Amino acid sequence: MKILCDKILRDGLCLDGGILKVDSFINHQIDPHLMMQIAKEFQQRFAQENISKIITVESSGIAPAVMSGYLMNVPVVFAKKKKPSTMGVFFETEVRSFTKREAYTLIVGQDYLTKEDRILFIDDFLAYGNAGLGIIDLCRQAGATIAGMGFVIEKGFQQGRTVLQKAGIEHIESLAIVESLENNKINLKQY
């Protein structure tokens, strides 16, 4: 997706340790015009999947998921990292965060993830696939079908796509693929 790749190259920052910082337009401050273009691209790429619900992980995946849900006319659920006092029965799984270097629990209320659902998982990044594996586990607990997974940015050098494919996910779409961050320089796969 050229508009996204151009924005990453212009405004993204590369930090030591393989971290791509895009918080000025994706996951802290959000560029709503870019986010709408991202949602349109996801809508197009998953048009044949009969999605009934989008799921994401709080908080960075919420913006692209909500915009996509709006265009696809389906509800959006975000897996929470802490159980609110008002939540009844829920599914839970443990996930390891690449960026934060710690494990956390993801939970989704059983009312919002069911065996009738055809799920599209949308997130801001695909690195090692840990969040995706957590969503796979939550969906399996619920009996839901994962129709696909969409990522705004994939770190192609960190093997997350392979991990998710080995876990049975057939339809994976990434709108921008980072080939390397060597020497703190952003190298994107060209489309």
N, C-alpha and C positions, 0 to 999 in steps of 0.2 A: 504494500500500500504506500504509494509514493509520498502522499502528503504526510503520513506518519513518519516515514523514514527521513524525509527532509527535516521534520521537526526534531527528531532525535539527534540528527547530526548537527543541527543548528543550536539547540538548547539543552541537549543532554550532557551530562558530565560523567566522566569515568573516574571512579575512585579506586584506590589500592584494594586488592583482594577480589577483583572481578565484580565490583558493584557498579551498576549503571544507575545513575541518579537522574530521574525524570520527574522529580517532584514539583517542578515549576509548571507542568502542564498535564500530568496524568494522575499522580497519587498523593498530592498534598494540595497544591493549587491545581484546579482543573480547567482546562480550556474546553468550554462546552461546545464550541463549533467543531473542534477536532473530535471530541467525544461523540458527537452526532454522526460524523463521517465514519468513525470506528463502528458505531452501532449499525449503520447502513451496510457496511461491509460484512459484519457478522450475519445480519439478516439475509443478505444475498448468499453467503457461503453455506448457511444452514437451512435454506429455504425448503429443501426436499426432505427434511428430517422429522416433520410433524411434531415439533417441540410443543410440550404442554406447560413446561415450567423451566425457568432459568434459575440456577443456583450459583452462588459465589461465596467467597470467604470475606468476612469483615476485615479490614475496611476498604482496602485498595481496589477490590474488584467491584464494589458497589456501583460506582459511576458508569462503567461500561455495561454492566449487567442491567441496570435500570433503564438506560437509554435503549438497549437492545430489547428489553422486555416491552417497552412502550411501542417500539416499531413492530415487534412480532405479536403484540397484543396478548401477552402471557404474563402471569405473575412472576415475581422475582423473590427468591428466598435467599437470605444470607446466613451462612453457618456462623454462629456466635462463638466467641472465644471464652466467654464467661456465662454461666447459667443465671438468668435473671430470676428473681424470687417469684415472678408470676408464671414461669414456665412449668407446665405439667410434665407429662411423659415425653421423653426425648431419646433420640439416637445420639451416640457419642463415639468419637475416635480420637486418637492422639496423632499429632502431626509435628514434624520437625521443621523449623523455619531456617532457611538458608541465610537470610538477611540478619535476623535477630540471634541466630545461633543458639536457639533454645527450643524445647518441645512445649507444645500447648495442646489443649483439648478443644476440639470442635464439636459443637452440639447443634442439632436441628430438632425442633418440636415434631413429634410424630404426626401432628395434624397437618403439617406442611410438606411432608415428603411421604408419598404413598406408592403402592405397587401399580397404580394406574398411570403414574407420571412417566413421561418421556422427557428426560432431563438434558439440558444444555448447560455445561459448566463454563462460566466465563471468569477469567482472572486477568490481572494486569501483567503478570510475568509467568513464564514457564522456565524454570531453572533445572532443578533435579527431579521435579515431578511430585514432590512431597504433598503439596496441597491437593493435587489431583488424586493421589492415592487415598488421601483422607476422604475426599468426596466419593470416590469409588466405594470405599468401605461403608460410608453412610447410606449410599444408594442401595448397596447390597443388603444392608440391614433392613431397609424399607421395602425391598423387592422392586424398586424403581429401575427403569431402563435408562442407561446413559446413551443418548443418541449422538453426542459429540462433545468436544471440548474446544473452546476458543480462547486464545491468549492474545493480548495486545502486543506483547514483546516476548520472543523466545530467545533464550541464550542457547544457541545451537551447539555450543561447545560443552554444555553441561549435561547432556544426555537425558534430559527429562522426557523428551518425545519417545525415546526408546523404552524407557521405564513404563510409560503409560501404554504404549503399544503392547508391550509384554503382558500388561495387566488386562488386555482385552479391548482397549479403546481403538476403534478403527478410524473414526473421523476426527482428526485434530487439525485445527486451523490456527496459524499464527500470522498476524498482520505485518510484523517486522521480525526478522531473524538476525540476531547479532552473531556474526561468525567468530569474532574475537574482541577482546578488550586488552590485548597485549600492549605493553608500554603506555598504558592509560590512553589508548586511542580506540575510538569506536569504529569497528569495521562491520558493516551491514551487508547481508546478502542482497544483491541487486535484483530487482524484479524486471 
